[in-house]
Amino acid sequence: MFVIEEELKKLPASPGVYIMHDEKDEIIYVGKAISLKNRVRQYFQTSRKRTQKIEKMVSLVSRFEYIVTDSELEALILECNLIKEHKPKYNTMLKDDKSYPYIKVTVNEAYPRILFARTMKKDNAKYFGPFTSSGAVKNTIELITKLYKIRTCNRNLPKDIGKQRPCLNHQIKQCDAPCMGYISEEQYGENISKALEFLGGKYDHVIRMLEDKMYQASEEMRFEDAAEYRDLIKSVKETSEKQKITKYDSMDRDILAYAMQGNDAVVQVFFVRNGKVLGREHFHIELAPLDTGREVLTNFIKQYYGGSPFIPKELLVQEDVDDTELIEKWLSVKRGTKVVIKHPMKGEKEKLVELAARNAKIVLEQDLDKLRSEERRTRGAIAQIDGLLGLDYTKRIEAFDISNTNGFESVGSMVVYEDGKPKRSDYRKFKIKTVIGPNDYASMKEVLTRRFRHGLEEMKVLSDGKADGKEYSSFTRFPDLIMMDGGRGQVNIALEVLDEFGLNIPVCGMVKDDHHRTRGLYFNNEEIPIDTHSEGFQLITRVQDEAHRFAITFHKDLRSKKQVHSILDDIEGIGEVRKFSLI
């Protein structure tokens, strides 16, 4: 039995992370401390003044655990990882999980290319960004490749020079064909240097050059060429106008401000690179009970920059954040150079922060109805289903389906919904191995058996401490509810498998009518009707359709591969080239 008063006496005076559990053993809060002994004891001291949020959280704590680290910085990193993994109720959570595009120039190649990239890697290439619009990045790349005739192919140059004829881009005069040796490496390098200057924001010389070519083409009555130069000039001007110049310096910085209303908040970020505002983005925040603006900004910085490949030199914030020096140290380590967090009180920087705050307020007001609608579709729908089945909050749902054609290429699917939303990274496919012919019940038993056996085996390895740093699959996370695509028969199969493994997980069937439409749920040996116009019903339908779609797509893929299978594929030593030659 866990006695909080006794466990408090055992806490070490070391830095680390503490994890609070409620009576259902769910993690409700994760925090870090420079001294676990002092920090955790503060929560349970009745004489200490506490915020309403902490008061409420402490009233729900049934036990706590902790992880000792070597430094407070390590504790901060571990705290960020645990919050992202467990999404505790009383930690402020960033809802959005966005990635931003970059422009990548492969300067490490003899004949560099200009590419669209989603991540920034340590590959000796030069990156520009991040940008907020994928469309704008693609348009910029297209413009630069036209301006400076940069190659877009994947040929290995100079190794492959002259091996293949030039592509269509050379024919339409958009590439100088380095693949044929029509331009030297030095001349091509000059074009790349000009492209890098363009990406660095130097547009004036480009516009002058294009204007000269446009007038010359017009004088020579080459009106089609003149029109093309005119269009290029327009594209360059549009690109330059999007990048508004800030007045004070050319530092990389992000400007952060927030707006709060009820249980919702928005953080607005302006991205400034080389002194230019490249764009802005907003992020919806899921507030913990009684969160303050200071907590919103602090947690946003830790969660967002914990997963961002690019850290700017400076963060300008709407108000001071907690643990400023520690977060600065953490971000400086990630960036490799010093990072500072400032709360400007006057001047141009303060005006930029105020502008970001106004934009955050506008976005929140515009999106509030959409957010509430999304809440009804997801967590509201879960609450309705829980009410029908008499369950507590169901966070994770797993649904299963079988697909085959008269027993040919039988497959199973597992789809996962968390908080009413699909979690596609946890979807799994199963190719049926032990069942011959169209036997859905036996196939479903195999799928469920493999799913839970795999999960239990991985959990045992983790609990024995033999993981050796290996990452394990989502099978280690068991569902709060299993949904079967069918009625009594499918439910009984699932219950039989769970009983074999000694697991107690609620199982319900999604029952269909004669027209193959969902009409209700089968649970605890009875069919439960459900309002077909309710959000709960709509969620059940989405889950069922998704399980069916995922299974049938996998089945079609396998079937199509079989249809193009050749007897030559079965002969050892015959590869793709020889096979096509023989055919």
C-alpha positions as CSV (number, residue, x, y, z in Angstrom):
1,M,0.0,0.0,0.0
2,F,1.3,3.4,-1.0
3,V,1.4,5.8,2.0
4,I,2.2,9.3,0.8
5,E,3.6,10.6,4.1
6,E,6.0,7.7,4.3
7,E,7.1,7.9,0.7
8,L,7.8,11.7,1.1
9,K,10.5,10.8,3.7
10,K,12.3,8.6,1.1
11,L,12.6,11.3,-1.6
12,P,16.2,12.1,-2.5
13,A,17.6,15.7,-2.6
14,S,18.6,15.2,-6.2
15,P,17.4,16.6,-9.5
16,G,14.8,14.6,-11.4
17,V,11.3,14.2,-12.7
18,Y,8.2,13.3,-10.6
19,I,5.1,11.6,-11.9
20,M,1.7,11.9,-10.2
21,H,-0.9,9.2,-10.5
22,D,-4.6,9.2,-9.6
23,E,-6.7,6.4,-8.1
24,K,-7.0,4.7,-11.5
25,D,-3.2,4.8,-11.8
26,E,-3.4,7.2,-14.7
27,I,-0.7,9.8,-15.0
28,I,-2.2,13.2,-14.3
29,Y,0.9,15.4,-13.9
30,V,4.6,15.4,-14.8
31,G,7.0,17.9,-13.4
32,K,10.8,18.4,-12.9
33,A,12.8,19.6,-9.9
34,I,16.3,20.6,-9.0
35,S,15.6,18.8,-5.6
36,L,12.9,16.1,-5.7
37,K,12.8,16.1,-1.9
38,N,11.9,19.8,-1.6
39,R,9.7,20.1,-4.7
40,V,7.4,17.1,-4.2
41,R,7.0,17.7,-0.5
42,Q,5.7,21.3,-1.2
43,Y,2.6,19.8,-2.9
44,F,1.5,18.1,0.3
45,Q,2.3,20.9,2.8
46,T,-1.1,22.2,4.0
47,S,0.5,25.4,5.4
48,R,1.8,26.4,1.9
49,K,-0.3,28.6,-0.3
50,R,-1.1,26.8,-3.5
51,T,-2.9,27.8,-6.7
52,Q,-6.4,26.4,-7.4
53,K,-4.9,24.3,-10.2
54,I,-2.4,22.6,-7.9
55,E,-5.0,22.3,-5.1
56,K,-7.3,20.4,-7.4
57,M,-4.5,18.2,-8.8
58,V,-3.1,17.3,-5.4
59,S,-6.6,16.2,-4.2
60,L,-6.6,13.5,-7.0
61,V,-3.1,12.1,-6.3
62,S,-3.1,8.6,-4.9
63,R,0.6,7.9,-5.5
64,F,3.7,9.4,-7.1
65,E,6.9,8.0,-8.6
66,Y,10.2,9.7,-9.6
67,I,13.2,9.4,-11.8
68,V,16.5,10.7,-10.6
69,T,18.7,12.5,-13.2
70,D,22.3,13.9,-13.1
71,S,21.3,17.5,-13.7
72,E,18.3,19.8,-13.9
73,L,18.8,20.1,-17.6
74,E,18.5,16.3,-18.0
75,A,15.3,16.6,-15.9
76,L,13.9,19.2,-18.2
77,I,14.5,17.0,-21.3
78,L,13.0,14.0,-19.6
79,E,10.0,16.0,-18.5
80,C,9.3,17.2,-22.1
81,N,9.5,13.6,-23.3
82,L,7.2,12.2,-20.7
83,I,4.6,14.9,-21.2
84,K,4.6,14.3,-24.9
85,E,4.2,10.5,-24.3
86,H,1.6,10.5,-21.6
87,K,-0.3,13.8,-22.2
88,P,-1.2,14.2,-18.5
89,K,-4.5,16.0,-17.7
90,Y,-2.9,18.7,-15.6
91,N,-0.1,19.6,-18.0
92,T,-0.7,22.2,-20.6
93,M,-0.7,20.4,-24.0
94,L,0.1,21.6,-27.5
95,K,-2.6,20.2,-29.8
96,D,-0.8,20.8,-33.1
97,D,1.9,18.5,-34.3
98,K,3.1,20.4,-37.4
99,S,6.3,20.1,-39.4
100,Y,7.6,23.0,-41.5
101,P,9.1,23.0,-45.0
102,Y,12.7,24.0,-45.8
103,I,14.5,24.9,-49.0
104,K,17.6,22.6,-49.2
105,V,20.5,23.4,-51.4
106,T,22.8,20.4,-51.8
107,V,26.1,22.4,-51.8
108,N,27.9,19.2,-50.9
109,E,27.4,17.9,-54.5
110,A,29.5,18.8,-57.5
111,Y,26.3,20.1,-59.3
112,P,24.0,21.1,-56.5
113,R,20.2,20.9,-56.6
114,I,17.5,23.0,-54.8
115,L,15.0,20.7,-53.1
116,F,11.9,20.8,-50.9
117,A,12.7,19.3,-47.4
118,R,10.5,18.5,-44.4
119,T,13.4,18.0,-42.0
120,M,16.8,19.7,-41.4
121,K,19.6,17.1,-41.3
122,K,23.3,17.2,-40.6
123,D,24.3,16.4,-44.2
124,N,26.4,19.4,-45.1
125,A,23.6,20.8,-47.3
126,K,22.5,24.4,-46.8
127,Y,19.0,25.0,-45.5
128,F,16.7,28.0,-45.7
129,G,13.6,28.3,-43.4
130,P,11.5,27.0,-41.8
131,F,8.7,28.4,-43.9
132,T,5.0,28.3,-43.0
133,S,3.6,27.6,-46.5
134,S,4.5,24.5,-48.5
135,G,3.0,26.1,-51.6
136,A,5.2,29.2,-51.3
137,V,8.3,27.0,-50.9
138,K,7.5,25.0,-54.0
139,N,6.8,28.2,-56.0
140,T,10.1,29.7,-54.8
141,I,12.0,26.6,-55.8
142,E,10.3,26.6,-59.3
143,L,11.2,30.3,-59.7
144,I,14.8,29.8,-58.8
145,T,15.4,26.8,-61.0
146,K,13.9,28.8,-63.9
147,L,16.0,31.9,-63.2
148,Y,19.3,30.2,-62.8
149,K,18.7,27.0,-64.8
150,I,19.3,24.6,-61.9
151,R,19.0,20.9,-62.6
152,T,16.0,19.1,-61.0
153,C,17.1,15.5,-61.9
154,N,18.6,12.9,-59.5
155,R,21.5,11.9,-61.8
156,N,24.8,11.2,-60.1
157,L,27.0,14.0,-61.5
158,P,29.8,14.1,-62.7
159,K,29.8,10.3,-62.7
160,D,26.8,10.0,-65.1
161,I,27.7,12.8,-67.5
162,G,26.9,11.8,-71.1
163,K,25.3,8.5,-70.2
164,Q,21.7,9.6,-71.0
165,R,20.3,12.2,-73.3
166,P,19.2,15.5,-71.7
167,C,15.6,15.8,-70.3
168,L,12.8,18.0,-71.4
169,N,13.9,20.9,-69.1
170,H,16.9,21.4,-71.4
171,Q,14.7,21.4,-74.5
172,I,12.5,24.2,-73.1
173,K,15.6,26.1,-72.0
174,Q,15.1,25.7,-68.2
175,C,18.3,23.7,-67.6
176,D,21.8,24.0,-69.0
177,A,22.2,20.2,-69.1
178,P,25.2,19.6,-66.8
179,C,24.3,15.9,-67.4
180,M,25.8,16.3,-70.9
181,G,28.7,18.5,-69.9
182,Y,27.1,21.5,-71.7
183,I,28.1,23.7,-68.7
184,S,31.2,23.5,-66.6
185,E,31.2,22.9,-62.9
186,E,32.6,26.4,-62.3
187,Q,29.8,28.1,-64.4
188,Y,27.2,26.0,-62.7
189,G,28.6,27.0,-59.4
190,E,28.2,30.6,-60.2
191,N,24.5,30.0,-60.9
192,I,24.2,28.3,-57.5
193,S,25.9,31.3,-55.8
194,K,23.4,33.6,-57.4
195,A,20.6,31.4,-56.2
196,L,21.9,31.4,-52.7
197,E,22.0,35.2,-52.8
198,F,18.4,35.2,-53.9
199,L,17.4,32.9,-51.0
200,G,19.3,35.3,-48.7
201,G,17.0,38.1,-49.7
202,K,19.0,39.9,-52.4
203,Y,16.4,40.6,-55.1
204,D,17.3,44.0,-56.6
205,H,20.0,42.7,-59.0
206,V,17.7,39.9,-60.2
207,I,14.9,42.3,-61.1
208,R,17.4,44.6,-62.9
209,M,18.8,41.6,-64.9
210,L,15.4,40.4,-65.9
211,E,14.2,43.9,-66.9
212,D,17.2,44.3,-69.2
213,K,16.5,40.9,-70.8
214,M,12.8,41.8,-71.1
215,Y,13.6,45.1,-72.9
216,Q,16.2,43.5,-75.1
217,A,13.8,40.7,-76.1
218,S,11.1,43.3,-76.8
219,E,13.4,45.4,-79.0
220,E,14.3,42.2,-81.0
221,M,10.6,41.4,-81.3
222,R,10.9,38.2,-79.3
223,F,7.6,38.9,-77.6
224,E,7.1,35.4,-76.1
225,D,10.5,35.6,-74.4
226,A,9.7,39.2,-73.2
227,A,6.4,37.9,-71.7
228,E,8.2,35.1,-69.9
229,Y,10.7,37.6,-68.4
230,R,7.8,39.8,-67.4
231,D,6.2,36.9,-65.6
232,L,9.4,36.1,-63.8
233,I,9.8,39.7,-62.7
234,K,6.3,39.6,-61.2
235,S,7.1,36.3,-59.4
236,V,10.3,37.8,-57.9
237,K,8.5,40.9,-56.7
238,E,5.8,38.9,-55.1
239,T,8.4,36.8,-53.3
240,S,10.2,39.9,-52.0
241,E,7.0,41.6,-50.9
242,K,6.1,38.6,-48.7
243,Q,9.3,39.0,-46.7
244,K,8.8,42.2,-44.7
245,I,12.0,43.8,-43.4
246,T,12.3,44.5,-39.7
247,K,14.1,47.7,-38.8
248,Y,16.6,46.8,-36.1
249,D,18.9,43.9,-37.1
250,S,19.2,40.7,-39.1
251,M,18.9,38.2,-36.2
252,D,16.9,34.9,-36.4
253,R,14.1,35.2,-33.8
254,D,10.6,33.9,-33.1
255,I,8.0,36.2,-31.6
256,L,5.5,34.5,-29.3
257,A,2.2,35.7,-27.8
258,Y,-1.0,34.0,-26.7
259,A,-4.8,34.5,-26.2
260,M,-7.0,32.6,-23.8
261,Q,-10.7,32.1,-23.5
262,G,-12.4,29.5,-21.4
263,N,-10.6,26.1,-21.9
264,D,-9.0,27.2,-25.1
265,A,-5.9,29.1,-26.0
266,V,-3.9,30.0,-29.1
267,V,-0.2,30.8,-29.3
268,Q,0.8,33.0,-32.3
269,V,4.4,32.7,-33.6
270,F,6.0,35.1,-36.0
271,F,9.1,33.6,-37.7
272,V,11.9,36.2,-38.4
273,R,14.9,34.9,-40.4
274,N,17.8,37.1,-41.3
275,G,15.8,40.1,-40.2
276,K,12.8,39.3,-42.4
277,V,9.4,38.1,-41.2
278,L,9.0,35.0,-43.3
279,G,5.6,34.1,-42.0
280,R,3.5,33.3,-39.0
281,E,1.7,30.3,-37.5
282,H,-0.7,29.7,-34.8
283,F,-1.0,26.7,-32.4
284,H,-4.1,25.6,-30.5
285,I,-3.4,24.8,-26.8
286,E,-5.4,22.3,-24.7
287,L,-5.5,24.1,-21.3
288,A,-5.1,22.2,-18.0
289,P,-7.6,23.3,-15.4
290,L,-6.8,26.9,-14.1
291,D,-3.8,27.4,-16.4
292,T,-2.2,30.9,-16.4
293,G,-0.8,32.7,-19.5
294,R,2.7,32.3,-18.0
295,E,2.2,28.5,-17.9
296,V,0.8,28.4,-21.4
297,L,4.0,30.1,-22.8
298,T,6.4,28.1,-20.7
299,N,4.9,24.8,-21.7
300,F,4.5,25.8,-25.3
301,I,8.2,26.7,-25.6
302,K,9.2,23.3,-24.0
303,Q,6.9,21.2,-26.2
304,Y,7.3,23.1,-29.5
305,Y,11.1,23.6,-29.5
306,G,11.6,20.2,-28.0
307,G,10.6,18.8,-31.4
308,S,11.7,21.6,-33.7
309,P,14.8,21.1,-35.9
310,F,15.5,24.8,-36.0
311,I,16.1,27.0,-32.9
312,P,16.4,30.8,-33.4
313,K,18.9,32.9,-31.5
314,E,16.2,34.8,-29.7
315,L,12.6,34.3,-28.5
316,L,10.5,37.4,-27.8
317,V,7.7,36.5,-25.4
318,Q,4.5,38.3,-24.3
319,E,5.4,37.8,-20.6
320,D,8.2,36.2,-18.5
321,V,8.3,32.4,-18.5
322,D,9.2,30.0,-15.7
323,D,12.8,28.6,-15.6
324,T,14.0,31.1,-18.1
325,E,17.7,30.4,-17.5
326,L,17.3,26.7,-17.6
327,I,15.3,26.7,-20.8
328,E,17.8,29.1,-22.4
329,K,20.6,26.6,-21.5
330,W,18.6,23.7,-23.0
331,L,17.8,25.6,-26.2
332,S,21.5,26.7,-26.5
333,V,22.6,23.1,-26.3
334,K,20.1,22.1,-29.1
335,R,21.1,25.1,-31.3
336,G,24.9,24.9,-30.6
337,T,25.1,28.6,-29.9
338,K,23.6,30.9,-27.2
339,V,19.8,31.4,-27.2
340,V,18.1,34.1,-25.2
341,I,14.5,34.6,-24.1
342,K,13.3,38.2,-23.7
343,H,10.2,39.9,-22.6
344,P,10.4,43.4,-24.3
345,M,8.7,46.2,-22.5
346,K,9.2,49.0,-25.1
347,G,10.3,49.8,-28.6
348,E,10.0,48.0,-31.9
349,K,10.3,44.5,-30.3
350,E,7.4,45.2,-27.9
351,K,5.2,46.3,-30.8
352,L,5.9,43.1,-32.6
353,V,4.9,41.1,-29.6
354,E,1.8,43.2,-29.2
355,L,1.0,42.5,-32.9
356,A,1.4,38.7,-32.4
357,A,-0.9,39.0,-29.3
358,R,-3.6,40.7,-31.4
359,N,-3.3,38.1,-34.1
360,A,-3.6,35.3,-31.5
361,K,-6.8,36.9,-30.2
362,I,-8.3,37.2,-33.7
363,V,-7.4,33.5,-34.5
364,L,-9.0,32.3,-31.2
365,E,-12.2,34.2,-31.8
366,Q,-12.4,32.9,-35.4
367,D,-11.6,29.3,-34.5
368,L,-13.6,29.0,-31.2
369,D,-16.7,27.5,-32.9
370,K,-14.6,25.1,-34.9
371,L,-12.8,24.0,-31.8
372,R,-16.0,23.4,-29.9
373,S,-17.4,21.5,-32.9
374,E,-14.2,19.3,-32.9
375,E,-14.6,18.8,-29.2
376,R,-18.1,17.5,-29.7
377,R,-17.0,15.2,-32.5
378,T,-14.2,13.6,-30.5
379,R,-14.3,13.7,-26.7
380,G,-18.0,14.6,-26.7
381,A,-18.7,11.5,-28.8
382,I,-16.5,9.4,-26.5
383,A,-18.5,10.6,-23.5
384,Q,-21.7,9.5,-25.2
385,I,-20.4,6.0,-26.0
386,D,-19.1,5.7,-22.4
387,G,-22.5,6.6,-21.1
388,L,-24.2,3.9,-23.2
389,L,-21.7,1.3,-22.1
390,G,-21.4,2.4,-18.5
391,L,-17.6,3.0,-18.8
392,D,-15.3,5.7,-17.4
393,Y,-13.4,7.8,-19.9
394,T,-12.2,5.8,-22.9
395,K,-9.0,7.2,-24.2
396,R,-7.9,4.5,-26.6
397,I,-10.1,2.5,-28.9
398,E,-8.9,-0.3,-31.1
399,A,-11.1,-1.7,-33.9
400,F,-10.5,-4.9,-36.0
401,D,-11.7,-6.2,-39.3
402,I,-11.0,-9.0,-41.7
403,S,-10.9,-8.8,-45.6
404,N,-10.5,-11.6,-48.2
405,T,-12.0,-12.8,-51.5
406,N,-13.4,-16.3,-51.0
407,G,-10.6,-17.0,-48.6
408,F,-7.8,-15.7,-51.0
409,E,-5.2,-13.5,-49.4
410,S,-7.0,-13.1,-46.1
411,V,-5.8,-10.1,-44.1
412,G,-6.7,-8.3,-40.8
413,S,-6.6,-4.7,-39.8
414,M,-6.2,-2.9,-36.5
415,V,-7.1,0.8,-36.4
416,V,-6.6,3.0,-33.3
417,Y,-8.5,6.1,-32.1
418,E,-7.3,8.2,-29.2
419,D,-9.5,10.9,-27.7
420,G,-11.9,10.3,-30.6
421,K,-9.3,10.9,-33.3
422,P,-7.5,8.4,-35.6
423,K,-3.9,7.7,-34.5
424,R,-2.6,6.4,-37.8
425,S,0.9,5.8,-36.6
426,D,-0.5,2.9,-34.4
427,Y,-2.5,1.2,-37.2
428,R,-1.3,-2.3,-38.0
429,K,-1.8,-4.9,-40.8
430,F,-1.9,-8.6,-40.4
431,K,-1.5,-11.2,-43.2
432,I,-3.4,-14.3,-42.0
433,K,-1.0,-17.2,-41.7
434,T,-2.8,-20.1,-40.0
435,V,-6.3,-20.1,-41.6
436,I,-7.2,-21.6,-45.0
437,G,-10.3,-20.5,-46.7
438,P,-13.0,-17.8,-45.9
439,N,-13.2,-18.3,-42.1
440,D,-13.6,-14.8,-40.6
441,Y,-13.9,-16.0,-37.0
442,A,-10.7,-18.1,-37.1
443,S,-8.9,-15.2,-38.9
444,M,-10.1,-12.7,-36.2
445,K,-8.9,-15.0,-33.5
446,E,-5.4,-15.2,-35.1
447,V,-5.2,-11.4,-35.4
448,L,-6.2,-10.7,-31.8
449,T,-4.0,-13.5,-30.5
450,R,-1.0,-12.1,-32.3
451,R,-1.8,-8.5,-31.3
452,F,-2.0,-9.2,-27.5
453,R,0.8,-11.9,-27.4
454,H,3.1,-9.4,-29.1
455,G,2.1,-6.7,-26.7
456,L,2.6,-8.8,-23.6
457,E,6.0,-10.1,-24.8
458,E,7.2,-6.6,-25.4
459,M,5.9,-5.4,-22.0
460,K,7.8,-8.3,-20.3
461,V,11.1,-7.3,-22.0
462,L,10.6,-3.7,-20.9
463,S,9.7,-4.6,-17.3
464,D,12.7,-6.9,-17.1
465,G,14.9,-4.0,-18.1
466,K,16.2,-5.9,-21.2
467,A,15.1,-3.4,-23.8
468,D,18.7,-2.2,-24.5
469,G,17.5,1.1,-25.9
470,K,15.3,-0.6,-28.5
471,E,12.1,1.2,-29.5
472,Y,9.0,-0.9,-29.1
473,S,5.7,-0.8,-31.0
474,S,2.3,0.5,-30.0
475,F,1.3,-3.0,-29.1
476,T,2.6,-2.3,-25.6
477,R,-0.3,0.2,-25.1
478,F,-3.5,-1.8,-24.5
479,P,-6.9,-0.3,-25.4
480,D,-9.6,0.9,-23.0
481,L,-12.2,-0.4,-25.4
482,I,-12.2,-2.9,-28.3
483,M,-14.7,-2.5,-31.1
484,M,-15.4,-5.5,-33.4
485,D,-16.9,-5.2,-36.8
486,G,-19.8,-7.5,-36.1
487,G,-22.1,-8.7,-33.4
488,R,-22.2,-11.6,-30.8
489,G,-19.9,-13.9,-32.7
490,Q,-17.1,-11.5,-33.2
491,V,-17.4,-10.2,-29.6
492,N,-17.2,-13.7,-28.2
493,I,-14.1,-14.4,-30.2
494,A,-12.4,-11.3,-28.7
495,L,-13.5,-12.2,-25.2
496,E,-12.1,-15.7,-25.6
497,V,-8.7,-14.4,-26.7
498,L,-8.6,-11.9,-23.8
499,D,-9.6,-14.6,-21.3
500,E,-6.7,-16.8,-22.6
501,F,-4.3,-14.0,-21.8
502,G,-5.9,-13.0,-18.5
503,L,-6.8,-9.5,-19.8
504,N,-9.9,-7.6,-18.7
505,I,-10.8,-5.1,-21.6
506,P,-14.3,-4.2,-22.5
507,V,-15.4,-5.4,-25.9
508,C,-18.4,-4.3,-28.0
509,G,-19.6,-5.2,-31.4
510,M,-20.7,-2.7,-34.1
511,V,-23.9,-4.3,-35.3
512,K,-25.2,-3.6,-38.8
513,D,-28.6,-3.8,-40.3
514,D,-29.8,-5.6,-43.5
515,H,-28.4,-2.7,-45.6
516,H,-24.9,-3.0,-44.0
517,R,-25.4,0.2,-42.0
518,T,-24.5,0.4,-38.3
519,R,-27.6,0.3,-36.1
520,G,-26.2,-0.2,-32.6
521,L,-23.7,-1.7,-30.2
522,Y,-23.6,-5.3,-28.9
523,F,-22.2,-5.2,-25.3
524,N,-22.6,-7.5,-22.3
525,N,-24.8,-10.0,-24.2
526,E,-27.3,-7.3,-25.3
527,E,-27.8,-5.0,-28.2
528,I,-27.8,-1.3,-27.2
529,P,-29.7,1.0,-29.6
530,I,-28.1,4.4,-30.3
531,D,-29.4,7.7,-31.7
532,T,-28.3,7.7,-35.3
533,H,-28.1,11.5,-35.3
534,S,-25.7,11.6,-32.3
535,E,-22.0,12.4,-32.3
536,G,-21.4,9.0,-30.6
537,F,-23.1,7.2,-33.5
538,Q,-21.1,9.2,-36.1
539,L,-17.8,8.3,-34.3
540,I,-18.7,4.6,-34.2
541,T,-19.5,4.7,-38.0
542,R,-16.1,6.4,-38.7
543,V,-14.3,3.8,-36.7
544,Q,-16.1,1.0,-38.5
545,D,-15.5,2.5,-41.9
546,E,-11.9,3.1,-41.2
547,A,-11.2,-0.5,-40.0
548,H,-13.0,-1.8,-43.2
549,R,-11.1,0.7,-45.5
550,F,-7.7,-0.2,-44.0
551,A,-8.3,-4.0,-44.3
552,I,-9.7,-3.9,-47.8
553,T,-6.8,-1.6,-49.0
554,F,-4.2,-4.0,-47.7
555,H,-6.1,-6.9,-49.3
556,K,-6.3,-5.2,-52.7
557,D,-2.6,-4.4,-52.6
558,L,-1.7,-8.1,-52.0
559,R,-4.2,-9.3,-54.6
560,S,-2.8,-6.9,-57.3
561,K,0.8,-8.1,-56.5
562,K,-0.3,-11.7,-57.1
563,Q,-2.0,-10.8,-60.3
564,V,1.3,-9.5,-61.8
565,H,3.4,-12.3,-60.4
566,S,5.4,-14.2,-63.1
567,I,6.6,-17.8,-62.9
568,L,10.1,-16.3,-63.6
569,D,10.0,-14.6,-60.2
570,D,10.2,-18.1,-58.6
571,I,13.5,-19.0,-60.5
572,E,16.6,-18.3,-58.4
573,G,19.1,-16.1,-60.1
574,I,16.7,-14.2,-62.4
575,G,16.4,-10.5,-61.6
576,E,14.1,-7.8,-62.9
577,V,16.2,-6.9,-65.9
578,R,16.6,-10.6,-67.1
579,K,12.9,-11.3,-66.5
580,F,11.8,-8.5,-68.8
581,S,14.4,-9.5,-71.4
582,L,13.0,-13.1,-71.4
583,I,9.4,-11.9,-71.5
